[in-house]
Amino acid sequence: MANEIYEDEKAYKVESKKFTRYHDILEWIFMALFVVGIVTAALDITLSGFTPIIWFVLSFGVILIIICMEVSMIRAFLESRKKD
């Protein structure tokens, strides 16, 4: 029983490191897309054929991925703490 709890906590820590790494990468991607959207909107230009609203929609999609990852992380934490 105690060994199973230890293994669950160990698996949680490994998954936590992966989520943190991906989360950091996705935050940078979000900020880049959002800044490009602001700049293209301010200058009233299209960049690579994308209007500013497309850049904002892409950044919103990245935010949704980040939110889903956070929910998955909360779920993994709660499952690692679950006691039978």
MDTraj code that builds the backbone (N, CA, C; nanometers):
import mdtraj as md
import numpy as np

residues = "MET ALA ASN GLU ILE TYR GLU ASP GLU LYS ALA TYR LYS VAL GLU SER LYS LYS PHE THR ARG TYR HIS ASP ILE LEU GLU TRP ILE PHE MET ALA LEU PHE VAL VAL GLY ILE VAL THR ALA ALA LEU ASP ILE THR LEU SER GLY PHE THR PRO ILE ILE TRP PHE VAL LEU SER PHE GLY VAL ILE LEU ILE ILE ILE CYS MET GLU VAL SER MET ILE ARG ALA PHE LEU GLU SER ARG LYS LYS ASP".split()
xyz = np.array([
    [0.0820, -0.1193, 0.0000],
    [0.0000, 0.0000, 0.0000],
    [0.0863, 0.1254, 0.0000],
    [0.1835, 0.1293, 0.0902],
    [0.2704, 0.2462, 0.0979],
    [0.3573, 0.2567, -0.0266],
    [0.3962, 0.1412, -0.0808],
    [0.4782, 0.1392, -0.2013],
    [0.4003, 0.1949, -0.3201],
    [0.2686, 0.1623, -0.3274],
    [0.1855, 0.2130, -0.4363],
    [0.1717, 0.3651, -0.4285],
    [0.1563, 0.4173, -0.3068],
    [0.1447, 0.5624, -0.2887],
    [0.2742, 0.6300, -0.3316],
    [0.3869, 0.5718, -0.2963],
    [0.5156, 0.6279, -0.3342],
    [0.5317, 0.6292, -0.4862],
    [0.4894, 0.5209, -0.5518],
    [0.4995, 0.5143, -0.6980],
    [0.4084, 0.6170, -0.7644],
    [0.2880, 0.6381, -0.7085],
    [0.1972, 0.7387, -0.7624],
    [0.2564, 0.8782, -0.7498],
    [0.3163, 0.9080, -0.6350],
    [0.3777, 1.0390, -0.6160],
    [0.4970, 1.0573, -0.7091],
    [0.5729, 0.9504, -0.7294],
    [0.6882, 0.9562, -0.8191],
    [0.6424, 0.9808, -0.9632],
    [0.5366, 0.9114, -1.0050],
    [0.4818, 0.9317, -1.1396],
    [0.4270, 1.0726, -1.1545],
    [0.3648, 1.1237, -1.0481],
    [0.3123, 1.2613, -1.0520],
    [0.4255, 1.3625, -1.0708],
    [0.5355, 1.3442, -1.0008],
    [0.6480, 1.4371, -1.0132],
    [0.7056, 1.4366, -1.1544],
    [0.7143, 1.3197, -1.2152],
    [0.7644, 1.3101, -1.3531],
    [0.6703, 1.3825, -1.4479],
    [0.5403, 1.3577, -1.4344],
    [0.4413, 1.4244, -1.5196],
    [0.4407, 1.5746, -1.4947],
    [0.4612, 1.6140, -1.3712],
    [0.4630, 1.7564, -1.3373],
    [0.5752, 1.8290, -1.4100],
    [0.6909, 1.7660, -1.4186],
    [0.8036, 1.8281, -1.4896],
    [0.7730, 1.8428, -1.6383],
    [0.7089, 1.7418, -1.6968],
    [0.6726, 1.7486, -1.8382],
    [0.5726, 1.8602, -1.8629],
    [0.4692, 1.8669, -1.7796],
    [0.3678, 1.9705, -1.7953],
    [0.4282, 2.1092, -1.7810],
    [0.5180, 2.1251, -1.6855],
    [0.5800, 2.2557, -1.6646],
    [0.6619, 2.2971, -1.7860],
    [0.7345, 2.2052, -1.8438],
    [0.8155, 2.2355, -1.9616],
    [0.7270, 2.2769, -2.0795],
    [0.6226, 2.1978, -2.1058],
    [0.5318, 2.2309, -2.2159],
    [0.4564, 2.3604, -2.1894],
    [0.4196, 2.3825, -2.0649],
    [0.3481, 2.5043, -2.0278],
    [0.4340, 2.6274, -2.0571],
    [0.5597, 2.6217, -2.0199],
    [0.6503, 2.7351, -2.0448],
    [0.6656, 2.7621, -2.1943],
    [0.6799, 2.6574, -2.2725],
    [0.6933, 2.6734, -2.4178],
    [0.5671, 2.7345, -2.4776],
    [0.4521, 2.6844, -2.4336],
    [0.3261, 2.7360, -2.4870],
    [0.3008, 2.8809, -2.4450],
    [0.3481, 2.9215, -2.3272],
    [0.3338, 3.0615, -2.2872],
    [0.4109, 3.1527, -2.3817],
    [0.5292, 3.1111, -2.4220],
    [0.6082, 3.1918, -2.5158],
    [0.5385, 3.2002, -2.6516],
    [0.4837, 3.0888, -2.6952],
    [0.4117, 3.0879, -2.8234],
    [0.2909, 3.1802, -2.8163],
    [0.2164, 3.1729, -2.7052],
    [0.1009, 3.2613, -2.6878],
    [0.1423, 3.4072, -2.6947],
    [0.2458, 3.4427, -2.6210],
    [0.2876, 3.5837, -2.6179],
    [0.3318, 3.6299, -2.7566],
    [0.4014, 3.5454, -2.8301],
    [0.4452, 3.5838, -2.9643],
    [0.3257, 3.6065, -3.0558],
    [0.2298, 3.5161, -3.0550],
    [0.1114, 3.5313, -3.1397],
    [0.0298, 3.6533, -3.0997],
    [0.0171, 3.6768, -2.9700],
    [-0.0606, 3.7901, -2.9214],
    [0.0052, 3.9227, -2.9591],
    [0.1368, 3.9305, -2.9446],
    [0.2089, 4.0532, -2.9809],
    [0.1997, 4.0778, -3.1313],
    [0.2124, 3.9739, -3.2115],
    [0.1981, 3.9895, -3.3567],
    [0.0582, 4.0397, -3.3894],
    [-0.0431, 3.9883, -3.3201],
    [-0.1792, 4.0351, -3.3413],
    [-0.1958, 4.1819, -3.3064],
    [-0.1372, 4.2249, -3.1964],
    [-0.1458, 4.3661, -3.1565],
    [-0.0734, 4.4546, -3.2566],
    [0.0455, 4.4144, -3.2984],
    [0.1232, 4.4959, -3.3929],
    [0.0525, 4.5049, -3.5272],
    [0.0021, 4.3935, -3.5765],
    [-0.0661, 4.3985, -3.7062],
    [-0.1955, 4.4781, -3.6977],
    [-0.2624, 4.4757, -3.5831],
    [-0.3841, 4.5553, -3.5663],
    [-0.3505, 4.7041, -3.5582],
    [-0.2431, 4.7368, -3.4879],
    [-0.2047, 4.8767, -3.4731],
    [-0.1583, 4.9365, -3.6056],
    [-0.0903, 4.8578, -3.6856],
    [-0.0393, 4.9071, -3.8132],
    [-0.1383, 4.8851, -3.9276],
    [-0.2475, 4.8146, -3.8987],
    [-0.3513, 4.7838, -3.9980],
    [-0.2914, 4.7171, -4.1216],
    [-0.2161, 4.6096, -4.0960],
    [-0.1547, 4.5334, -4.2044],
    [-0.1894, 4.3865, -4.1893],
    [-0.1625, 4.3102, -4.2928],
    [-0.1722, 4.1646, -4.2835],
    [-0.0314, 4.1097, -4.2927],
    [-0.0064, 4.0091, -4.2152],
    [0.1256, 3.9480, -4.2130],
    [0.1089, 3.8031, -4.2549],
    [0.1770, 3.7631, -4.3589],
    [0.1666, 3.6280, -4.4159],
    [0.0240, 3.5944, -4.4575],
    [-0.0503, 3.6952, -4.4932],
    [-0.1872, 3.6747, -4.5367],
    [-0.2867, 3.6609, -4.4231],
    [-0.2397, 3.6712, -4.2986],
    [-0.3274, 3.6602, -4.1818],
    [-0.3652, 3.7986, -4.1326],
    [-0.4933, 3.8193, -4.1134],
    [-0.5394, 3.9454, -4.0551],
    [-0.5155, 3.9414, -3.9046],
    [-0.5224, 4.0554, -3.8381],
    [-0.4985, 4.0564, -3.6923],
    [-0.5912, 3.9635, -3.6149],
    [-0.7164, 3.9506, -3.6573],
    [-0.8087, 3.8640, -3.5829],
    [-0.7641, 3.7186, -3.5873],
    [-0.7020, 3.6775, -3.6966],
    [-0.6515, 3.5397, -3.7055],
    [-0.5392, 3.5177, -3.6041],
    [-0.4526, 3.6162, -3.5881],
    [-0.3455, 3.6039, -3.4897],
    [-0.4026, 3.5923, -3.3487],
    [-0.5092, 3.6698, -3.3189],
    [-0.5725, 3.6611, -3.1877],
    [-0.6416, 3.5262, -3.1673],
    [-0.7029, 3.4744, -3.2715],
    [-0.7679, 3.3436, -3.2606],
    [-0.6631, 3.2347, -3.2374],
    [-0.5502, 3.2440, -3.3049],
    [-0.4428, 3.1469, -3.2822],
    [-0.3904, 3.1541, -3.1389],
    [-0.3737, 3.2761, -3.0873],
    [-0.3269, 3.2899, -2.9490],
    [-0.4317, 3.2381, -2.8514],
    [-0.5608, 3.2587, -2.8813],
    [-0.6667, 3.2059, -2.7960],
    [-0.6653, 3.0527, -2.7973],
    [-0.6372, 2.9936, -2.9114],
    [-0.6263, 2.8475, -2.9192],
    [-0.5141, 2.7940, -2.8321],
    [-0.4035, 2.8659, -2.8282],
    [-0.2915, 2.8245, -2.7429],
    [-0.3306, 2.8365, -2.5960],
    [-0.4053, 2.9418, -2.5616],
    [-0.4512, 2.9578, -2.4234],
    [-0.5434, 2.8421, -2.3844],
    [-0.6289, 2.7986, -2.4764],
    [-0.7158, 2.6849, -2.4461],
    [-0.6347, 2.5586, -2.4197],
    [-0.5278, 2.5400, -2.4942],
    [-0.4407, 2.4244, -2.4716],
    [-0.3761, 2.4340, -2.3339],
    [-0.3315, 2.5545, -2.2965],
    [-0.2703, 2.5739, -2.1650],
    [-0.3712, 2.5440, -2.0547],
    [-0.4957, 2.5892, -2.0715],
    [-0.5990, 2.5639, -1.9707],
    [-0.6251, 2.4142, -1.9580],
    [-0.6321, 2.3452, -2.0699],
    [-0.6532, 2.1999, -2.0656],
    [-0.5380, 2.1288, -1.9960],
    [-0.4178, 2.1755, -2.0187],
    [-0.3024, 2.1159, -1.9520],
    [-0.3090, 2.1402, -1.8014],
    [-0.3515, 2.2599, -1.7598],
    [-0.3632, 2.2893, -1.6174],
    [-0.4682, 2.2002, -1.5515],
    [-0.5809, 2.1809, -1.6184],
    [-0.6854, 2.0931, -1.5649],
    [-0.6337, 1.9501, -1.5544],
    [-0.5588, 1.9064, -1.6538],
    [-0.5007, 1.7720, -1.6486],
    [-0.4016, 1.7592, -1.5338],
    [-0.3273, 1.8663, -1.5089],
    [-0.2307, 1.8649, -1.3989],
    [-0.3032, 1.8576, -1.2646],
    [-0.4119, 1.9311, -1.2508],
    [-0.4900, 1.9252, -1.1266],
    [-0.5457, 1.7848, -1.1065],
    [-0.5951, 1.7262, -1.2150],
    [-0.6496, 1.5906, -1.2066],
    [-0.5412, 1.4911, -1.1666],
    [-0.4240, 1.5025, -1.2265],
    [-0.3145, 1.4106, -1.1929],
    [-0.2735, 1.4277, -1.0461],
    [-0.2744, 1.5520, -0.9970],
    [-0.2400, 1.5763, -0.8571],
    [-0.3422, 1.5114, -0.7648],
    [-0.4706, 1.5301, -0.7967],
    [-0.5742, 1.4725, -0.7118],
    [-0.5716, 1.3203, -0.7150],
    [-0.5416, 1.2636, -0.8298],
    [-0.5329, 1.1174, -0.8375],
    [-0.4113, 1.0640, -0.7631],
    [-0.3034, 1.1416, -0.7586],
    [-0.1859, 1.0964, -0.6853],
    [-0.2080, 1.1020, -0.5337],
    [-0.3015, 1.1874, -0.4905],
    [-0.3301, 1.2007, -0.3475],
    [-0.4483, 1.1150, -0.3026],
    [-0.5155, 1.0517, -0.3979],
    [-0.6335, 0.9717, -0.3646],
    [-0.5924, 0.8514, -0.2802],
    [-0.6688, 0.8288, -0.1754],
    [-0.6407, 0.7154, -0.0888],
    [-0.7560, 0.6165, -0.0965],
    [-0.7221, 0.4912, -0.0983],
    [-0.8242, 0.3863, -0.1073],
    [-0.8764, 0.3491, 0.0293],
])
top = md.Topology()
chain = top.add_chain()
for i, resn in enumerate(residues, 1):
    res = top.add_residue(resn, chain, resSeq=i)
    for name in ("N", "CA", "C"):
        top.add_atom(name, md.element.get_by_symbol(name[0]), res)
traj = md.Trajectory(xyz[None], top)
